[in-house]
Each structure stands twice: as C-alpha cells, then as structure tokens.
Amino acid sequence: MKNRELPWLPRLVIYPKDVAKITGKSERKARRDLATIRDAKGRRKNDPVTIFEFLEYFPMYTLETVLVMLN
C-alpha cells in the first residue's frame, strides 16, 4: 500500500485499553490477546503491537472501524 492510500492514522501502536474498547473484552483479556499476537509474530514481551498486526489477528474488524473506535 502506498502512503497516500492509507487514511490518516493518529498512531500506529495499539494498547490494551484500545483493544478492550474495540472488542468489548476486559483489559486483562486484551493484554492476553496482545501477548498472543506478539507470540505469533515472534516478538519479545514488551514489543509494541501495531494496528495492522491487530487487524491481521482480528479480521472481523476493519481499519475504518478501529480508527472510529480510537477517536
């Protein structure tokens, strides 16, 4: 994807509070989901997860939906 094709992103990193808000799960479950994504990607414990990696793991959400929920 070219840069001009991406909508404006407020940030690239997604946090447990964001995941909880988007999915409707508890913040603890959101932390576990992010840990699972890191594990699947071969990342270390404290490495950030991007919005795009979150969308790969949760294909039921679209980028537009996530951006609306984050604003």
C-alpha atoms as one frame of an Amber mdcrd trajectory, in Angstrom:
protein
   0.000   0.000   0.000   1.274   3.421  -0.834   1.347   6.121   1.807  -1.341
   8.221   0.125  -3.747   5.265   0.100  -3.705   4.982   3.899  -6.132   7.125
   5.825  -4.608   9.441   8.368  -3.564   7.411  11.387  -3.459   9.031  14.820
  -0.834   6.418  15.824   0.395   3.002  14.750   0.644   1.262  18.121  -2.415
  -0.234  19.800  -2.660  -0.575  23.579  -4.649  -2.943  25.837  -7.149  -0.210
  26.691  -7.763   0.312  22.958  -8.239  -3.418  22.352 -10.673  -3.624  25.275
 -12.669  -0.720  23.869 -12.764  -2.194  20.350 -13.551  -5.797  21.285 -15.693
  -5.178  24.355 -13.491  -7.502  26.417 -11.828  -6.779  29.733  -8.472  -5.033
  29.777  -6.868  -8.198  31.164  -8.176 -10.255  28.231  -6.990  -7.508  25.869
  -3.475  -7.824  27.360  -3.597 -11.577  26.765  -4.730 -11.006  23.163  -1.806
  -8.642  22.557   0.567 -11.174  24.132  -0.805 -13.842  21.784  -0.205 -11.561
  18.787   3.376 -10.896  19.959   3.924 -14.621  20.427   2.598 -15.406  16.939
   4.873 -12.742  15.429   7.935 -13.883  17.396   8.192 -10.636  19.309   9.525
 -10.019  22.803   7.267  -9.401  25.796   7.379  -5.596  25.727   7.454  -5.015
  21.966   4.588  -2.862  20.710   1.804  -4.264  18.529   0.700  -2.184  15.554
  -2.872  -1.599  14.467  -2.135  -3.609  11.308  -0.938  -6.631  13.306  -4.079
  -6.385  15.424  -6.189  -6.366  12.248  -4.388  -9.477  10.946  -5.249 -11.318
  14.163  -8.830  -9.969  14.340 -10.006  -9.970  10.694 -13.597  -9.189  11.723
 -12.584  -5.566  12.295 -11.667  -3.126   9.535  -9.176  -0.287   9.684 -12.005
   2.227   9.434 -13.859   0.628  12.367 -10.733   0.662  14.527  -9.955   4.292
  13.705 -13.505   5.344  14.589 -13.306   3.480  17.899  -9.939   5.080  18.753
 -11.160   8.621  18.180
